[in-house]
Amino acid sequence: MISLARGMRVRCRLELEYPDKKLAELVYKSVKVDDDGFISSSLKENVLVAEMEAESPSSLLHTLDDYLSCISVAEKVNNVRSKR
């Protein structure tokens, strides 16, 4: 178990690159509604950027796992995986 000094936070930044801006925008719009204060996401051309932080590595891992699950569903719904 990793212990952090009081007040320290663990951060993660994801950059998910898609073949074109349209596909990136479809996925971004699909998952943006789930940000809910835990994730800050933005779109830069064909790259979806998501930043998150938590008080512990396990909390961050849980948030990251949930977010990537949402990304996976959004990609399947928008048929992105077959176009990569």
C-alpha positions in Angstrom: 0.0 0.0 0.0 1.3 3.5 -0.9 0.8 6.1 1.7 0.8 9.8 0.8 1.6 12.8 3.0 -1.5 14.5 4.2 -3.0 16.8 1.6 -1.1 15.2 -1.3 -3.1 14.2 -4.4 -2.4 11.7 -7.2 -3.0 12.9 -10.8 -3.4 11.3 -14.2 -3.5 12.8 -17.7 -4.8 10.8 -20.6 -4.4 11.7 -24.3 -6.5 9.6 -26.6 -5.7 10.2 -30.3 -8.3 9.3 -32.9 -7.9 9.1 -36.7 -9.8 12.4 -37.2 -11.5 15.2 -35.3 -15.0 14.0 -36.0 -14.5 10.7 -34.3 -12.7 12.4 -31.4 -15.6 14.8 -31.0 -18.2 11.9 -31.0 -16.4 10.1 -28.2 -15.8 13.4 -26.3 -19.4 14.4 -26.4 -20.5 10.9 -25.3 -18.4 10.9 -22.2 -18.3 14.6 -21.3 -21.6 14.2 -19.4 -19.9 11.7 -17.0 -17.1 14.1 -16.0 -19.2 15.2 -12.9 -16.4 17.0 -11.2 -14.0 14.1 -11.1 -12.6 14.5 -14.5 -11.7 17.5 -16.6 -11.8 16.8 -20.3 -11.1 18.8 -23.4 -10.8 18.2 -27.1 -7.8 19.4 -29.1 -8.3 18.6 -32.8 -8.3 14.8 -32.9 -7.1 14.2 -29.3 -9.3 13.8 -26.3 -7.5 15.0 -23.2 -8.7 13.9 -19.8 -7.2 14.9 -16.5 -8.2 13.5 -13.1 -6.9 13.6 -9.5 -7.7 11.8 -6.3 -6.6 11.5 -2.7 -5.2 8.0 -3.1 -3.8 5.8 -5.9 -6.7 3.4 -5.4 -9.3 6.2 -5.8 -7.6 7.4 -8.9 -7.5 3.9 -10.3 -11.2 3.5 -9.7 -11.9 6.8 -11.5 -9.6 5.9 -14.4 -11.3 2.4 -14.7 -14.8 3.9 -14.8 -13.7 6.6 -17.3 -12.0 4.1 -19.6 -15.2 1.9 -19.5 -17.2 4.9 -20.6 -14.7 5.6 -23.4 -15.0 1.9 -24.5 -18.8 2.1 -24.7 -18.7 5.4 -26.5 -16.2 4.0 -29.1 -18.4 0.9 -29.6 -21.6 2.9 -30.0 -19.9 5.3 -32.4 -18.1 2.4 -34.2 -14.7 4.0 -33.6 -12.7 0.8 -32.8 -13.2 -0.6 -36.3 -11.9 2.6 -37.9 -8.7 2.9 -35.9 
